[in-house]
Each structure stands twice: as C-alpha cells, then as structure tokens.
Amino acid sequence: MDAKTLLEKLPAAFQPQAAGGTNAVVQFNCSTPYYAAIKDGACTVTAGIHAGADVTLTMSDEDLVALLTGELNGMSAFMTGKLQLEGDMMLAQRVGSFFDAAKLG
C-alpha cells in the first residue's frame, strides 16, 4: 500500500476514545504531504501543508506506511533518523494510538 492510500484511510481507522479530548493537527511530510486534523472526536485528512501544525512528521513513504501499520517503532525510527520530528514530541508519541492499525492494513 502506498502512503497516500494509507493516509486517506486514517479517518475510518480513527479511535475517538483513544484520542480523548485531543484537538491537534498532525502534518505528514512524505512524497505527497497530508495533514490530519483531530478535533471534537473526529479526524479529517487533507492533502497539502498546514501552516499551524502541532507536530510534523517527515519520513519516506515506505517508513510512514510501516510506522502507521505498526511494523516500525516510532522511537526507533526517530533514533535511527528515519523519522524527523518538529513540534510537540509528546503528541507525536501518542498519534499512533489514535488509529486502529488493523483498519489501515
């Protein structure tokens, strides 16, 4: 699966109970940038760059797919340079838990 297809599946895989009261914008910078807006228990995904993102994740398409499907550990991706991070690191650590990886595969 490519990163674009996976990112477009995020709203269907979103778990509002896992996100709690989180209101944030997560920017995914890969070959085609997308951002996920999480607000009021819902998630929307839009192509492009959000100027006010709370956290920005920059990585290759292949690594992004592996990260979101649970095949790649976020901390090890960060420590090995596969993931570059800007913004709220605590939010970045929680983002993966907001989505049901089984619905992304």
DRENPA-3360 file (N, C-alpha, C; in nm, 2 decimals, always signed):
BEGIN
1 = MDAKTLLE = +0.08/-0.12/+0.00/+0.00/+0.00/+0.00/+0.09/+0.12/+0.00 ~ +0.05/+0.23/-0.07/+0.13/+0.35/-0.07/+0.08/+0.44/+0.04 ~ +0.17/+0.54/+0.07/+0.14/+0.63/+0.18/+0.01/+0.71/+0.16 ~ -0.01/+0.76/+0.04/-0.13/+0.84/+0.01/-0.26/+0.76/+0.04 ~ -0.27/+0.63/+0.00/-0.38/+0.55/+0.03/-0.40/+0.53/+0.17 ~ -0.29/+0.50/+0.24/-0.29/+0.48/+0.39/-0.34/+0.60/+0.46 ~ -0.29/+0.72/+0.43/-0.33/+0.84/+0.50/-0.47/+0.87/+0.47 ~ -0.52/+0.84/+0.36/-0.67/+0.86/+0.33/-0.76/+0.77/+0.41;
9 = KLPAAFQP = -0.70/+0.66/+0.46/-0.78/+0.57/+0.54/-0.78/+0.61/+0.69 ~ -0.70/+0.71/+0.73/-0.69/+0.74/+0.87/-0.83/+0.78/+0.93 ~ -0.92/+0.86/+0.87/-1.04/+0.89/+0.93/-1.13/+0.76/+0.97 ~ -1.13/+0.66/+0.88/-1.20/+0.54/+0.91/-1.14/+0.46/+1.02 ~ -1.01/+0.47/+1.04/-0.94/+0.40/+1.15/-0.93/+0.48/+1.28 ~ -0.97/+0.60/+1.28/-0.96/+0.69/+1.40/-1.04/+0.63/+1.51 ~ -0.98/+0.63/+1.63/-1.05/+0.58/+1.76/-1.06/+0.70/+1.85 ~ -1.18/+0.76/+1.85/-1.20/+0.88/+1.93/-1.17/+0.86/+2.08;
17 = QAAGGTNA = -1.20/+0.74/+2.13/-1.18/+0.72/+2.28/-1.03/+0.72/+2.31 ~ -0.95/+0.67/+2.21/-0.80/+0.67/+2.23/-0.75/+0.81/+2.23 ~ -0.81/+0.90/+2.15/-0.76/+1.04/+2.14/-0.80/+1.13/+2.25 ~ -0.91/+1.08/+2.33/-0.96/+1.16/+2.44/-1.00/+1.29/+2.39 ~ -0.97/+1.40/+2.45/-1.01/+1.53/+2.41/-0.90/+1.60/+2.33 ~ -0.82/+1.53/+2.26/-0.71/+1.59/+2.18/-0.77/+1.67/+2.06 ~ -0.72/+1.79/+2.05/-0.75/+1.88/+1.94/-0.61/+1.92/+1.88 ~ -0.58/+1.87/+1.76/-0.44/+1.89/+1.71/-0.44/+1.87/+1.56;
25 = VVQFNCST = -0.34/+1.92/+1.50/-0.31/+1.90/+1.36/-0.17/+1.83/+1.35 ~ -0.18/+1.71/+1.28/-0.05/+1.64/+1.26/-0.02/+1.64/+1.11 ~ +0.10/+1.70/+1.08/+0.14/+1.71/+0.94/+0.23/+1.59/+0.91 ~ +0.20/+1.52/+0.80/+0.28/+1.41/+0.75/+0.35/+1.46/+0.62 ~ +0.48/+1.47/+0.63/+0.56/+1.51/+0.51/+0.62/+1.39/+0.45 ~ +0.57/+1.34/+0.34/+0.62/+1.23/+0.26/+0.62/+1.28/+0.12 ~ +0.61/+1.19/+0.02/+0.62/+1.23/-0.12/+0.50/+1.32/-0.15 ~ +0.38/+1.29/-0.09/+0.27/+1.38/-0.11/+0.23/+1.42/+0.03;
33 = PYYAAIKD = +0.25/+1.55/+0.07/+0.22/+1.59/+0.21/+0.07/+1.59/+0.24 ~ +0.04/+1.54/+0.36/-0.10/+1.54/+0.40/-0.10/+1.59/+0.55 ~ -0.22/+1.64/+0.60/-0.23/+1.66/+0.74/-0.36/+1.60/+0.79 ~ -0.35/+1.56/+0.91/-0.47/+1.51/+0.98/-0.51/+1.61/+1.09 ~ -0.64/+1.65/+1.08/-0.69/+1.74/+1.18/-0.78/+1.66/+1.28 ~ -0.74/+1.66/+1.40/-0.82/+1.58/+1.51/-0.88/+1.69/+1.59 ~ -1.02/+1.68/+1.59/-1.09/+1.78/+1.67/-1.23/+1.73/+1.70 ~ -1.27/+1.75/+1.82/-1.40/+1.71/+1.87/-1.44/+1.57/+1.84;
41 = GACTVTAG = -1.34/+1.48/+1.86/-1.37/+1.34/+1.85/-1.37/+1.29/+1.70 ~ -1.32/+1.37/+1.61/-1.33/+1.33/+1.47/-1.19/+1.36/+1.41 ~ -1.16/+1.29/+1.30/-1.04/+1.31/+1.22/-1.07/+1.33/+1.08 ~ -1.01/+1.44/+1.02/-1.02/+1.46/+0.88/-0.88/+1.47/+0.82 ~ -0.86/+1.42/+0.70/-0.73/+1.42/+0.64/-0.74/+1.50/+0.51 ~ -0.64/+1.59/+0.49/-0.64/+1.68/+0.37/-0.50/+1.68/+0.31 ~ -0.50/+1.67/+0.18/-0.37/+1.69/+0.11/-0.32/+1.83/+0.12 ~ -0.19/+1.84/+0.14/-0.13/+1.97/+0.15/-0.05/+1.99/+0.28;
49 = IHAGADVT = -0.02/+2.12/+0.30/+0.06/+2.15/+0.42/-0.02/+2.25/+0.50 ~ -0.03/+2.22/+0.63/-0.10/+2.30/+0.73/+0.01/+2.39/+0.80 ~ -0.01/+2.52/+0.78/+0.09/+2.61/+0.84/+0.10/+2.61/+0.99 ~ -0.01/+2.57/+1.06/-0.01/+2.57/+1.20/-0.01/+2.44/+1.27 ~ +0.05/+2.34/+1.20/+0.05/+2.20/+1.26/+0.12/+2.20/+1.40 ~ +0.06/+2.11/+1.48/+0.11/+2.10/+1.62/+0.24/+2.01/+1.62 ~ +0.24/+1.91/+1.52/+0.36/+1.83/+1.51/+0.37/+1.79/+1.36 ~ +0.50/+1.79/+1.31/+0.52/+1.75/+1.18/+0.61/+1.63/+1.18;
57 = LTMSDEDL = +0.57/+1.52/+1.11/+0.65/+1.40/+1.09/+0.70/+1.40/+0.95 ~ +0.83/+1.39/+0.93/+0.89/+1.38/+0.79/+0.96/+1.25/+0.78 ~ +0.92/+1.17/+0.68/+0.98/+1.04/+0.65/+0.95/+0.99/+0.52 ~ +1.01/+0.88/+0.47/+0.99/+0.82/+0.34/+0.85/+0.76/+0.34 ~ +0.79/+0.74/+0.23/+0.66/+0.68/+0.21/+0.66/+0.54/+0.28 ~ +0.76/+0.46/+0.25/+0.77/+0.33/+0.29/+0.78/+0.32/+0.45 ~ +0.86/+0.41/+0.51/+0.87/+0.41/+0.65/+0.74/+0.46/+0.72 ~ +0.67/+0.56/+0.65/+0.54/+0.61/+0.71/+0.44/+0.50/+0.71;
65 = VALLTGEL = +0.43/+0.42/+0.60/+0.34/+0.31/+0.60/+0.37/+0.21/+0.71 ~ +0.50/+0.18/+0.73/+0.54/+0.08/+0.83/+0.51/+0.13/+0.97 ~ +0.53/+0.26/+0.99/+0.50/+0.32/+1.12/+0.35/+0.32/+1.15 ~ +0.27/+0.36/+1.06/+0.13/+0.36/+1.09/+0.06/+0.22/+1.09 ~ +0.12/+0.12/+1.03/+0.07/-0.01/+1.04/+0.13/-0.09/+1.15 ~ +0.21/-0.03/+1.23/+0.27/-0.09/+1.35/+0.39/-0.18/+1.32 ~ +0.45/-0.18/+1.20/+0.56/-0.26/+1.17/+0.69/-0.19/+1.20 ~ +0.69/-0.06/+1.23/+0.81/+0.02/+1.26/+0.78/+0.10/+1.39;
73 = NGMSAFMT = +0.86/+0.08/+1.49/+0.85/+0.15/+1.61/+0.89/+0.30/+1.60 ~ +0.81/+0.39/+1.64/+0.83/+0.53/+1.63/+0.96/+0.58/+1.69 ~ +0.98/+0.53/+1.81/+1.10/+0.58/+1.88/+1.23/+0.53/+1.81 ~ +1.23/+0.41/+1.76/+1.35/+0.36/+1.69/+1.36/+0.43/+1.56 ~ +1.25/+0.46/+1.49/+1.26/+0.53/+1.37/+1.32/+0.67/+1.39 ~ +1.28/+0.74/+1.50/+1.34/+0.87/+1.53/+1.48/+0.86/+1.57 ~ +1.52/+0.76/+1.65/+1.66/+0.75/+1.69/+1.75/+0.71/+1.58 ~ +1.70/+0.64/+1.47/+1.79/+0.60/+1.36/+1.78/+0.70/+1.24;
81 = GKLQLEGD = +1.70/+0.81/+1.26/+1.70/+0.91/+1.16/+1.60/+0.88/+1.05 ~ +1.52/+0.78/+1.06/+1.41/+0.75/+0.96/+1.30/+0.85/+0.97 ~ +1.28/+0.90/+1.09/+1.17/+1.00/+1.12/+1.23/+1.13/+1.17 ~ +1.20/+1.24/+1.11/+1.23/+1.37/+1.16/+1.11/+1.43/+1.22 ~ +1.12/+1.50/+1.33/+1.01/+1.54/+1.40/+1.02/+1.69/+1.44 ~ +0.92/+1.77/+1.42/+0.91/+1.91/+1.46/+0.79/+1.93/+1.54 ~ +0.80/+2.00/+1.65/+0.68/+2.04/+1.72/+0.66/+1.95/+1.85 ~ +0.54/+1.92/+1.88/+0.50/+1.86/+2.01/+0.54/+1.71/+2.01;
89 = MMLAQRVG = +0.65/+1.68/+2.07/+0.70/+1.54/+2.07/+0.61/+1.45/+2.15 ~ +0.55/+1.50/+2.26/+0.45/+1.41/+2.33/+0.33/+1.38/+2.25 ~ +0.28/+1.47/+2.17/+0.17/+1.44/+2.08/+0.22/+1.33/+1.97 ~ +0.34/+1.35/+1.92/+0.39/+1.25/+1.82/+0.39/+1.11/+1.88 ~ +0.43/+1.10/+2.01/+0.44/+0.97/+2.07/+0.30/+0.90/+2.08 ~ +0.19/+0.98/+2.09/+0.06/+0.94/+2.11/-0.02/+0.91/+1.98 ~ +0.02/+0.97/+1.87/-0.05/+0.97/+1.75/-0.09/+0.83/+1.70 ~ +0.01/+0.74/+1.71/-0.01/+0.60/+1.66/-0.13/+0.53/+1.73;
97 = SFFDAAKL = -0.15/+0.57/+1.86/-0.25/+0.50/+1.94/-0.39/+0.55/+1.90 ~ -0.40/+0.66/+1.83/-0.53/+0.72/+1.79/-0.60/+0.64/+1.68 ~ -0.52/+0.55/+1.62/-0.57/+0.48/+1.50/-0.56/+0.33/+1.52 ~ -0.66/+0.26/+1.46/-0.66/+0.12/+1.47/-0.58/+0.06/+1.35 ~ -0.46/+0.01/+1.38/-0.37/-0.03/+1.27/-0.43/-0.14/+1.19 ~ -0.52/-0.22/+1.25/-0.58/-0.33/+1.17/-0.67/-0.28/+1.06 ~ -0.72/-0.16/+1.07/-0.81/-0.10/+0.97/-0.72/-0.03/+0.86 ~ -0.60/-0.01/+0.89/-0.51/+0.05/+0.79/-0.44/-0.05/+0.70;
105 = G = -0.43/-0.17/+0.75/-0.36/-0.27/+0.67/-0.44/-0.32/+0.56;
% end
